[in-house]
Each structure stands twice: as structure tokens, then as C-alpha cells.
Amino acid sequence: MATLALRSPPVALPPLLEARSPAAQAVLIAVAPATLGAVTGIALGLSAVAYLVLNVLAAVGGILAGLEHAGARWGALRGLLGGLLFGTFILIANWASGMPPTTALPQPEALLPLITLAVGIVLGALGGLLRGRRARPRPSRP
């Protein structure tokens, strides 16, 4: 009996970070996670739901950032920096807004950037690992 294998068409991988201009690299490595962290920090004072949604968006961004690297090691390094910037700017923006958090933060709050750093490492490594697996040619079946 024959089986029908359904396959979705392959999705194009993003370009490697090293193939981008230095300005684009700076934006992707530092400006994007810091900006998203600042927006998330303001949302923290406005709505717990908005804060959660932005954290989920950041997690997806962490995986996508890892996809811009040729392996888990470089993806993890990118996630380390992105996660650290993201968490730090959450605290800075929330403090600067003067609004109390609408959801509980780790205590002491200074742990938040360390937590986002750790999560960033895992997500970035996952993205790099996925790219590495996707880029490797698969043996053809007879």
C-alpha cells in the first residue's frame, strides 16, 4: 500500500548575519532587542497581556535571530546578547515610565536580564541548530 507524504514547500532561510552590512548587523544585534525590550518594559506597566504577547514575540525573534547563524554555537552567542539587552531594557523602560508592573517580576528584579539571557541562549542555539540541519544536504531515498 502506497502512502502519501505531504510536504510543505521549503521556506527560504534568512541571509547569514555576516553577509549583511555592518549597519544592518548593529541594528539586528543590538538595536532590535533593546527596542523590543523597551517597548515590553512600557507594556509591563500597562497590561499583563500585552507584556506576555511581547515576550512571546521576543521568543520567536530569538529563534529567528539564531537562524541567521551557521550553527548552534553562534546562535547561542547571539541569543546571549539579545536576551541580555531585551531583559535589561525591560527594566530600564519600566523604571523610566514610573508605572508599577502589572505582573510579578522575579525578585530581585535584577534577575530578569539573567533569565532572559539564559532563555535567549537556548532560543538562539535552537535557531542555529535548525539552520544547520536545514542547510545540510539530506541523502536521497532509493
Protein Blocks (a to p, Z undefined) as FASTA:
>chain_A
ZZdddddddddddddfklpcfklmmmmmmmmmmmmmmmmmmmmmmomklmmmmmmmmmmm
mmmmmmmpgbfklmmmmmmmmmmmmmmmmmmmmmmnopacfbdcdddfklmmmmmmmmmm
mmmmmmmmmmmmmmpccdddZZ
